[in-house]
Amino acid sequence: MAEAQKRLSHTTLKRRQRFHPKRDVRPAVLAKANRLVISAAAFIGLSFLAIVILQAVLG
């Protein structure tokens, strides 16, 4: 594994993408979208658990 890394030059390794103001979405917008996705996933998960608990209590 170390030998394979030695063979690769620095130009072949993918460089870290920098923020480009005209091309990319602003980091604040991405952070807001991430929060929205996490809150939606949490809501769906809690709803699922609530339904399962409700069925266990009533059934």
C-alpha atoms as an extended CHARMM CRD file, in Angstrom:
* protein
*
        59  EXT
         1         1  MET       CA              0.0000000000        0.0000000000        0.0000000000  PROA      1               0.0000000000
         2         2  ALA       CA              2.7980000000        2.4210000000        0.8440000000  PROA      2               0.0000000000
         3         3  GLU       CA              4.5090000000        1.5820000000       -2.4490000000  PROA      3               0.0000000000
         4         4  ALA       CA              1.4090000000        2.5640000000       -4.4180000000  PROA      4               0.0000000000
         5         5  GLN       CA              1.3060000000        5.9020000000       -2.6430000000  PROA      5               0.0000000000
         6         6  LYS       CA              4.9730000000        6.5520000000       -3.3920000000  PROA      6               0.0000000000
         7         7  ARG       CA              4.4030000000        5.9480000000       -7.1260000000  PROA      7               0.0000000000
         8         8  LEU       CA              1.6770000000        8.5870000000       -7.3310000000  PROA      8               0.0000000000
         9         9  SER       CA              2.9920000000       12.0700000000       -7.9240000000  PROA      9               0.0000000000
        10        10  HSD       CA              1.4650000000       15.1630000000       -6.3820000000  PROA      10              0.0000000000
        11        11  THR       CA             -0.0530000000       16.2190000000       -9.7060000000  PROA      11              0.0000000000
        12        12  THR       CA             -2.0530000000       13.0030000000      -10.0990000000  PROA      12              0.0000000000
        13        13  LEU       CA             -3.6110000000       13.2880000000       -6.6580000000  PROA      13              0.0000000000
        14        14  LYS       CA             -6.8590000000       15.2270000000       -6.6580000000  PROA      14              0.0000000000
        15        15  ARG       CA             -6.4160000000       18.6620000000       -5.1770000000  PROA      15              0.0000000000
        16        16  ARG       CA             -8.7930000000       19.9740000000       -2.5550000000  PROA      16              0.0000000000
        17        17  GLN       CA            -11.4970000000       22.0120000000       -4.2240000000  PROA      17              0.0000000000
        18        18  ARG       CA            -11.5120000000       25.6330000000       -3.1630000000  PROA      18              0.0000000000
        19        19  PHE       CA            -14.5760000000       27.8260000000       -2.9140000000  PROA      19              0.0000000000
        20        20  HSD       CA            -15.1570000000       29.7320000000       -6.1540000000  PROA      20              0.0000000000
        21        21  PRO       CA            -17.5490000000       32.6760000000       -5.6350000000  PROA      21              0.0000000000
        22        22  LYS       CA            -19.0750000000       32.7000000000       -9.1290000000  PROA      22              0.0000000000
        23        23  ARG       CA            -19.2500000000       28.9370000000       -9.6760000000  PROA      23              0.0000000000
        24        24  ASP       CA            -20.0370000000       27.3720000000       -6.3190000000  PROA      24              0.0000000000
        25        25  VAL       CA            -22.8520000000       27.6220000000       -3.8370000000  PROA      25              0.0000000000
        26        26  ARG       CA            -21.9700000000       29.7390000000       -0.8150000000  PROA      26              0.0000000000
        27        27  PRO       CA            -20.9470000000       27.7550000000        2.3020000000  PROA      27              0.0000000000
        28        28  ALA       CA            -23.7250000000       29.4090000000        4.3250000000  PROA      28              0.0000000000
        29        29  VAL       CA            -26.3200000000       28.1030000000        1.8640000000  PROA      29              0.0000000000
        30        30  LEU       CA            -24.8230000000       24.6210000000        2.0820000000  PROA      30              0.0000000000
        31        31  ALA       CA            -24.8630000000       24.7450000000        5.8830000000  PROA      31              0.0000000000
        32        32  LYS       CA            -28.5270000000       25.7860000000        5.8530000000  PROA      32              0.0000000000
        33        33  ALA       CA            -29.3860000000       22.9670000000        3.4360000000  PROA      33              0.0000000000
        34        34  ASN       CA            -27.5060000000       20.4820000000        5.6200000000  PROA      34              0.0000000000
        35        35  ARG       CA            -29.4520000000       21.6050000000        8.6820000000  PROA      35              0.0000000000
        36        36  LEU       CA            -32.7160000000       21.2400000000        6.7530000000  PROA      36              0.0000000000
        37        37  VAL       CA            -31.8420000000       17.7100000000        5.6370000000  PROA      37              0.0000000000
        38        38  ILE       CA            -30.7870000000       16.6730000000        9.1500000000  PROA      38              0.0000000000
        39        39  SER       CA            -33.9500000000       18.0990000000       10.7100000000  PROA      39              0.0000000000
        40        40  ALA       CA            -36.1460000000       16.3970000000        8.0880000000  PROA      40              0.0000000000
        41        41  ALA       CA            -34.3850000000       13.0660000000        8.6730000000  PROA      41              0.0000000000
        42        42  ALA       CA            -34.7970000000       13.4660000000       12.4450000000  PROA      42              0.0000000000
        43        43  PHE       CA            -38.5000000000       14.2450000000       12.0120000000  PROA      43              0.0000000000
        44        44  ILE       CA            -39.0310000000       11.1720000000        9.8170000000  PROA      44              0.0000000000
        45        45  GLY       CA            -37.1140000000        8.9530000000       12.2470000000  PROA      45              0.0000000000
        46        46  LEU       CA            -39.0220000000       10.2260000000       15.2790000000  PROA      46              0.0000000000
        47        47  SER       CA            -42.3320000000        9.8340000000       13.4390000000  PROA      47              0.0000000000
        48        48  PHE       CA            -41.4380000000        6.2400000000       12.6020000000  PROA      48              0.0000000000
        49        49  LEU       CA            -40.5410000000        5.4990000000       16.2160000000  PROA      49              0.0000000000
        50        50  ALA       CA            -43.7490000000        7.1290000000       17.4380000000  PROA      50              0.0000000000
        51        51  ILE       CA            -45.8400000000        4.9850000000       15.0720000000  PROA      51              0.0000000000
        52        52  VAL       CA            -44.0300000000        1.8020000000       16.1370000000  PROA      52              0.0000000000
        53        53  ILE       CA            -44.5010000000        2.6360000000       19.8540000000  PROA      53              0.0000000000
        54        54  LEU       CA            -48.1590000000        3.5390000000       19.2790000000  PROA      54              0.0000000000
        55        55  GLN       CA            -48.8000000000        0.2440000000       17.4940000000  PROA      55              0.0000000000
        56        56  ALA       CA            -47.0370000000       -1.6830000000       20.2700000000  PROA      56              0.0000000000
        57        57  VAL       CA            -49.1660000000        0.0280000000       22.9470000000  PROA      57              0.0000000000
        58        58  LEU       CA            -52.4840000000       -0.2950000000       21.1110000000  PROA      58              0.0000000000
        59        59  GLY       CA            -51.8730000000       -3.6430000000       19.4250000000  PROA      59              0.0000000000
